[in-house]
């Protein structure tokens, strides 16, 4: 995957910012929906499913232009864990339907446990998903994410997850 999801995040969010936010201040702060999310995922390494992962996330109640700060932590059934912080972009009115696209980029700390060696503790997690919002503000999202060291160390193997996430507002 080598950076494709990170590029999608940057292109989509910066394009959205140019069209929708720069008239009033490109990175102006605004209130956003605070959410707590829970995710279950299959973990893929070098095209093989190697286990399961549980993820918990928190979306901060502010956004800066199209960017909403987000925090996340995950653990796999082989004892690997990741914790990070970054930004999330969620499409607003891109489709003429209730569905939305969400993308994120989050650097974080990774500990391999009994899982594969990703060449270092600094791992960047980028994600792309398709979601549906409920009337009460909750969402459900199917996503694919990639984690790697972004060539900060060699080699640079990647770890992917295929997930379903539910998020609840508060």
C-alpha positions in Angstrom: 0.0 0.0 0.0 3.0 2.3 0.7 1.4 5.6 1.3 -1.6 5.4 -1.0 -4.1 5.9 1.8 -2.1 8.8 3.2 -2.1 10.5 -0.2 -5.9 9.9 -0.4 -6.3 11.5 3.0 -4.2 14.5 2.0 -5.7 15.1 -1.4 -9.3 14.7 -0.2 -9.0 16.8 2.9 -7.0 19.6 1.3 -9.4 19.7 -1.7 -12.3 19.9 0.7 -10.6 22.6 2.7 -10.0 24.6 -0.5 -13.6 24.4 -1.6 -15.4 24.7 1.7 -13.2 26.2 4.4 -10.8 28.8 3.0 -13.5 31.5 2.4 -13.8 31.8 6.2 -10.3 30.7 7.3 -8.8 27.5 6.0 -8.1 26.0 9.4 -10.6 27.9 11.5 -11.8 26.0 14.6 -15.4 24.8 14.7 -17.4 22.5 17.0 -17.5 18.9 15.9 -19.2 15.8 17.1 -17.3 14.1 19.9 -17.4 10.3 19.4 -16.1 7.2 21.0 -15.6 4.3 18.6 -15.0 0.6 18.8 -13.6 -1.5 16.0 -13.1 -5.2 15.3 -10.7 -6.1 12.5 -8.9 -8.9 10.7 -5.1 -8.3 10.6 -3.3 -8.9 7.3 0.5 -9.2 6.9 2.0 -9.8 3.4 -1.4 -10.8 2.0 -2.1 -13.4 4.7 -4.7 -13.0 7.5 -2.7 -13.5 10.7 -5.1 -12.6 13.4 -7.6 -10.2 14.9 -7.5 -6.7 16.3 -9.6 -4.6 18.6 -9.4 -0.8 18.3 -10.8 2.1 20.5 -10.9 5.6 19.2 -11.9 9.1 20.4 -12.7 12.0 18.1 -12.2 15.4 19.7 -15.1 17.8 19.8 -13.4 20.4 17.6 -12.3 20.5 14.0 -9.8 22.7 12.2 -11.0 23.2 8.7 -11.7 19.7 7.5 -9.4 18.1 10.0 -10.8 16.6 13.2 -8.2 15.5 15.8 -8.5 11.8 16.7 -6.8 9.4 19.1 -6.7 5.7 18.8 -5.3 2.5 20.4 -5.4 -1.1 19.3 -4.3 -4.5 20.4 -4.1 -7.8 18.5 -4.6 -11.3 19.6 -0.8 -11.9 19.3 -0.1 -9.1 21.8 0.9 -6.4 19.4 -0.4 -2.9 20.3 -0.4 0.5 18.7 -1.4 3.9 20.1 -1.5 7.1 18.2 -3.0 10.5 17.4 -3.7 12.4 14.2 -6.4 13.8 12.1 -9.5 12.5 10.4 -11.4 13.8 7.4 -15.1 13.0 6.9 -16.9 13.8 3.6 -19.8 16.2 4.0 -22.3 16.2 1.2 -20.0 14.5 -1.3 -22.7 11.9 -2.2 -26.4 12.5 -2.8 -27.1 9.8 -0.2 -26.6 9.3 3.6 -23.3 7.5 3.1 -20.0 9.2 3.9 -16.3 8.6 3.2 -13.8 8.9 6.1 -10.0 9.0 5.9 -7.4 9.4 8.6 -3.7 9.7 9.1 -2.2 8.9 12.6 1.4 8.5 13.6 1.9 6.4 16.6 3.9 4.0 18.8 3.9 0.3 17.9 5.0 -2.7 20.0 5.1 -6.0 18.0 4.3 -8.5 20.8 4.4 -11.9 19.1 3.4 -10.4 15.8 5.5 -9.4 12.7 8.4 -7.0 13.0 7.5 -3.7 11.3 11.0 -2.3 11.7 10.6 0.1 14.6 8.2 1.6 17.0 7.1 4.7 14.9 4.3 3.5 12.7 1.9 5.6 10.6 -1.7 4.4 10.4 -3.7 5.6 7.4 -7.3 4.6 6.8 -10.1 4.8 4.2 -13.7 3.8 4.9 -17.3 4.0 3.9 -19.8 4.7 6.6 -23.5 5.3 7.4 -24.8 7.8 10.0 -27.8 7.0 12.2 -30.4 9.6 13.3 -29.0 9.6 16.9 -25.5 10.6 15.7 -24.0 7.1 15.9 -22.1 5.8 12.8 -21.1 2.5 11.3 -18.1 2.2 9.0 -16.4 -0.4 7.0 -12.7 0.4 6.6 -9.3 -0.7 5.4 -6.1 0.7 6.9 -2.4 0.4 6.4 0.3 0.7 9.0 4.0 1.1 8.2 7.1 3.1 9.2 6.8 5.3 6.0 10.4 4.5 5.0 11.8 5.9 8.2 13.6 2.6 8.7 14.4 -0.4 6.5 12.8 -2.7 5.7 9.4 -1.1 5.6 6.8 -4.0 5.7 3.2 -3.1 6.1 0.4 -4.3 8.2 -3.3 -3.9 7.1 -6.6 -4.3 8.8 -10.0 -4.9 7.4 -12.5 -3.6 9.9 -16.0 -2.7 11.0 -16.2 0.3 13.4 -19.2 1.7 15.4 -19.0 5.2 16.9 -21.2 6.8 19.5 -21.6 10.5 20.0 -21.4 12.1 23.5 
